[in-house]
């Protein structure tokens, strides 16, 4: 399976770590609201590819057909 080249440039900073309560407000919403819609979609696509993988052969919609019988 080939990887998306954009995923090769993304690295996790393992030195940045914080612990907080689930009740604390996050600045994540403000971060994404400051981005353009195209940047938000790109972020969602990168997360999708990291979670489900990227295979250019299966990236297309699957075709199917159905035979209908005439009565």
PAZAPA-4460 file (N, C-alpha, C; in steps of 0.05 Angstrom, whole numbers, plus 32768, in hexadecimal, padded with zeros to 4 digits):
% residues 71
    n_x    n_y    n_z   ca_x   ca_y   ca_z    c_x    c_y    c_z   seq   type   mol
   8011   7FE8   8000   8000   8000   8000   8012   8019   8000     1      X     A
   800D   802B   7FED   801C   8043   7FEC   8011   8058   7FFF     2      X     A
   8023   8068   800A   801B   807D   801D   8019   8097   800E     3      X     A
   8008   80A8   8019   8005   80C3   800F   801E   80D3   8016     4      X     A
   802B   80E0   8003   8044   80EF   8009   8040   8104   801F     5      X     A
   8028   810F   8022   8023   8123   8036   8026   8117   8052     6      X     A
   8020   80FE   8055   8022   80F1   806F   803E   80ED   8078     7      X     A
   8051   80EC   8065   806D   80E8   806B   8079   8101   8079     8      X     A
   806E   8118   8073   8079   8131   807F   806D   8137   809A     9      X     A
   8059   8129   80A3   804C   812E   80BC   8059   811D   80D2    10      X     A
   8062   812B   80E7   806F   811D   80FD   8061   8126   8117    11      X     A
   8060   8114   812A   8054   811B   8144   806B   8124   8157    12      X     A
   8066   813B   8164   8079   8146   8177   8074   8138   8191    13      X     A
   8085   8125   8198   8081   8115   81B1   808A   8124   81CA    14      X     A
   8096   813C   81C7   809E   814B   81DE   8087   815D   81E7    15      X     A
   8073   8162   81D6   805C   8173   81DD   8047   8161   81E9    16      X     A
   8042   8164   8202   802F   8153   8210   8022   8162   8227    17      X     A
   8008   8161   8229   7FFB   816E   823F   7FE4   815D   8249    18      X     A
   7FDE   815F   8262   7FC7   8150   826E   7FB3   8165   8277    19      X     A
   7F9A   8160   8270   7F85   8173   8278   7F6C   8164   827E    20      X     A
   7F59   8171   828A   7F3F   8165   8290   7F2D   8167   8278    21      X     A
   7F1A   8155   8276   7F07   8156   8260   7EF5   816E   8263    22      X     A
   7EF3   817A   827B   7EE2   8191   8280   7EF0   81AB   8277    23      X     A
   7F0A   81AB   8273   7F19   81C3   826A   7F12   81C9   824D    24      X     A
   7F10   81E3   8248   7F0B   81EB   822C   7F24   81E8   821C    25      X     A
   7F21   81E0   8203   7F37   81DB   81F1   7F39   81F2   81DD    26      X     A
   7F51   81F9   81D5   7F54   820D   81C0   7F54   8201   81A4    27      X     A
   7F4E   81E7   81A3   7F4D   81D9   8189   7F37   81E4   8177    28      X     A
   7F20   81EA   8182   7F0A   81F5   8172   7F12   8210   8165    29      X     A
   7F1F   8221   8175   7F28   823B   816B   7F3D   8237   8155    30      X     A
   7F4E   8224   8159   7F63   821E   8145   7F56   8218   812A    31      X     A
   7F43   8205   812A   7F37   81FC   8111   7F25   8212   8105    32      X     A
   7F19   8222   8116   7F09   8238   810B   7F1A   824E   80FE    33      X     A
   7F33   824F   8106   7F45   8263   80FA   7F50   825A   80DE    34      X     A
   7F4B   8240   80D7   7F54   8235   80BE   7F3F   8239   80A8    35      X     A
   7F48   8239   808F   7F35   823B   8079   7F27   8220   8075    36      X     A
   7F10   821F   8068   7F03   8206   8063   7F14   81F1   8055    37      X     A
   7F25   81FA   8042   7F37   81E8   8034   7F4B   81DC   8047    38      X     A
   7F56   81EC   805A   7F69   81E1   806D   7F5C   81CE   8081    39      X     A
   7F43   81D3   8087   7F34   81C0   8099   7F30   81A6   808B    40      X     A
   7F28   81A6   8072   7F24   818D   8063   7F3E   817E   8060    41      X     A
   7F54   818C   805B   7F6E   817F   8059   7F75   8172   8074    42      X     A
   7F6F   817F   808A   7F74   8173   80A4   7F64   815A   80A9    43      X     A
   7F4B   815B   80A1   7F39   8143   80A4   7F44   812C   8092    44      X     A
   7F4C   8133   807A   7F56   811E   8068   7F70   8112   8073    45      X     A
   7F82   8122   807E   7F9A   8116   8089   7F94   8104   80A1    46      X     A
   7F81   810C   80B2   7F79   80FB   80C8   7F6C   80E1   80BE    47      X     A
   7F5C   80E3   80A9   7F4F   80CB   809E   7F64   80B8   8093    48      X     A
   7F77   80C3   8085   7F8C   80B2   8079   7F9D   80A5   808F    49      X     A
   7FA2   80B3   80A5   7FB2   80A8   80BA   7FA3   8091   80C8    50      X     A
   7F89   8094   80CA   7F78   8080   80D8   7F73   8068   80C6    51      X     A
   7F6B   806D   80AD   7F63   8057   809C   7F77   804F   8087    52      X     A
   7F8D   805E   8084   7FA1   8058   8070   7F9A   8065   8056    53      X     A
   7FAD   8064   8043   7FA9   8070   8029   7FB1   805C   8014    54      X     A
   7F9F   8056   8002   7FA5   8044   7FEC   7F99   8051   7FD3    55      X     A
   7FAA   805C   7FC1   7F9F   806A   7FAA   7F8F   8058   7F97    56      X     A
   7F93   803E   7F99   7F83   802C   7F88   7F66   8029   7F92    57      X     A
   7F62   802D   7FAC   7F47   802B   7FB7   7F3B   8046   7FBF    58      X     A
   7F49   805B   7FB7   7F40   8076   7FBE   7F27   807F   7FAF    59      X     A
   7F21   8071   7F99   7F0A   8078   7F89   7EF1   806B   7F94    60      X     A
   7EDA   8075   7F8B   7EC1   8069   7F93   7EBF   804E   7F85    61      X     A
   7EB4   803A   7F93   7EB1   8020   7F88   7E9A   8020   7F74    62      X     A
   7E9E   8014   7F5D   7E88   8012   7F4A   7E79   7FF8   7F4E    63      X     A
   7E5F   7FF9   7F49   7E4F   7FE1   7F4A   7E38   7FE4   7F37    64      X     A
   7E2D   7FCE   7F2F   7E16   7FCF   7F1E   7E02   7FBA   7F27    65      X     A
   7DE9   7FBD   7F1F   7DD4   7FAB   7F27   7DC4   7FA5   7F0F    66      X     A
   7DBC   7F8C   7F0C   7DAC   7F84   7EF5   7D8F   7F84   7EFF    67      X     A
   7D7E   7F92   7EF0   7D62   7F93   7EF7   7D52   7F82   7EE4    68      X     A
   7D41   7F71   7EEE   7D31   7F60   7EDD   7D17   7F6F   7ED6    69      X     A
   7D10   7F6E   7EBC   7CF7   7F7A   7EB3   7CE1   7F65   7EB7    70      X     A
   7CCB   7F6E   7EC2   7CB5   7F5B   7EC6   7C9E   7F60   7EB3    71      X     A
***
